Every structure is written in structure tokens, then in C-alpha cells.
């Protein structure tokens, strides 16, 4: 059981990294008439970090580090990293758009979408190349709030 949890988390590592290194707030202070403004650096940053992490996973798999691998990384191109990074941004943007439509204050916590939107985006985009087992999906959804907490903690410590 512990093995499958590590495999799931390792598989989605590019997604967690893309979320961590992209901006956590896409909204501009001025009224945008309910449109989401995505900064180009956020989009490129999420995609690039996701590609880097996925490429590192491919390299490690090729070198024999296969115990945490959920997939055969040799069978996937870096397009998987692109799709995961793009999915993070699109999922987060949709969450913010619908949050605005719901007239929620920025300080209000919107459970479970605040934790899961980027995962749904990355998961849906990566479905083009890999369809995971339902167990993988459940583990990722349950583990994501923990990773989000760690990400916010790290981000607050490094953005002084």
C-alpha cells in the first residue's frame, strides 16, 4: 500500500512542482469584468518546471531508478510534462473564474476546489497520453491537500 502511494505522488511530482513555482494568484487588482488574467510567466514557468521534472523522471527511469515509477517513462515524450504544466494553469484559472462568478471573497476558503482544481486540470490534460487506475486518482486527490500545505509553507518561507 505504501508503495502505490509513493508511486502516485512520484507520478504527479511535475504537477506539484508546476503549482509550487507558478504564481498563486492570477488576479489583477483592477476589475477584469470576470475574466481571468494569466500572466505569461506563470504559464511558461509551470510548463517549463513540469517539463524539467518529467525529463528528470525519464532520465532516472532510464538509469534504473524504477521502484517509484507508476508508468514506463521510456514510453512517454516530454509532451506529458507540457500537458501536466498546462493543465495546472488551466485548472487554476478555471477555479479562479468560477470563484469570481460565485462572488466569493479572495480570503474565503472554497473547499474542495482550492485544493483540487489544478489536479483536475493536470489530470484531464494528461488523459490524452495516460489513463490512470481509479486507485491512483483517489490517492492523488487525498494526498494533494498535504502537498498544497507544504507548498504554501515553502513558498511563504522563500518569498520574503
C-alpha positions, -999 to 999 in steps of 0.1 A, spaced: 0 0 0 28 24 9 45 16 -24 14 27 -45 11 59 -26 48 68 -33 43 58 -70 12 81 -73 30 110 -57 61 105 -78 40 103 -110 23 137 -101 55 154 -90 57 175 -122 22 188 -113 31 197 -77 63 214 -89 44 234 -115 18 245 -89 46 255 -65 66 275 -89 37 292 -107 21 323 -92 -5 315 -66 -27 345 -77 -36 353 -113 -60 381 -105 -51 417 -111 -62 443 -85 -83 462 -111 -117 449 -122 -113 424 -150 -150 420 -157 -150 384 -145 -121 374 -168 -91 356 -156 -57 372 -164 -30 346 -168 5 360 -168 28 346 -195 55 339 -169 31 318 -149 21 298 -180 57 293 -192 70 287 -157 45 260 -149 52 243 -183 89 246 -181 92 233 -145 69 204 -153 90 195 -184 122 196 -163 108 174 -136 92 149 -161 125 148 -180 144 141 -148 120 113 -141 126 99 -176 163 101 -171 162 84 -137 139 57 -151 164 51 -179 192 49 -154 174 22 -134 155 41 -108 122 24 -114 109 15 -80 88 46 -77 77 46 -113 40 42 -119 44 44 -157 71 33 -181 87 67 -187 105 54 -218 71 52 -235 63 89 -230 77 121 -245 81 154 -227 47 162 -241 34 147 -209 53 174 -189 38 200 -212 3 187 -207 7 185 -169 21 220 -166 -6 235 -189 -33 216 -170 -21 231 -137 -26 266 -151 -59 260 -169 -73 242 -138 -63 270 -115 -76 297 -140 -110 279 -142 -111 277 -104 -105 315 -101 -130 323 -128 -158 303 -111 -148 316 -78 -154 351 -92 -187 340 -106 -197 328 -72 -189 361 -56 -166 346 -30 -142 369 -13 -105 362 -20 -100 353 17 -128 327 17 -117 291 15 -135 272 -12 -134 235 -3 -125 213 -22 -118 233 -53 -90 253 -38 -71 221 -33 -82 201 -64 -86 225 -93 -50 223 -105 -51 185 -101 -82 182 -122 -67 204 -149 -34 184 -150 -53 151 -148 -77 159 -176 -49 172 -199 -27 143 -193 -55 118 -201 -45 124 -237 -14 102 -230 -22 81 -199 -53 69 -182 -46 60 -146 -64 35 -125 -91 48 -102 -69 40 -72 -42 64 -85 -68 91 -89 -82 87 -53 -47 86 -38 -37 118 -56 -69 136 -46 -64 126 -9 -27 135 -8 -30 169 -26 -41 189 4 -10 178 22 12 188 -7 -6 221 -10 0 229 26 37 221 22 39 242 -10 23 272 7 47 268 37 78 266 14 65 295 -8 60 317 23 94 309 36 112 317 3 92 348 -8 103 371 20 
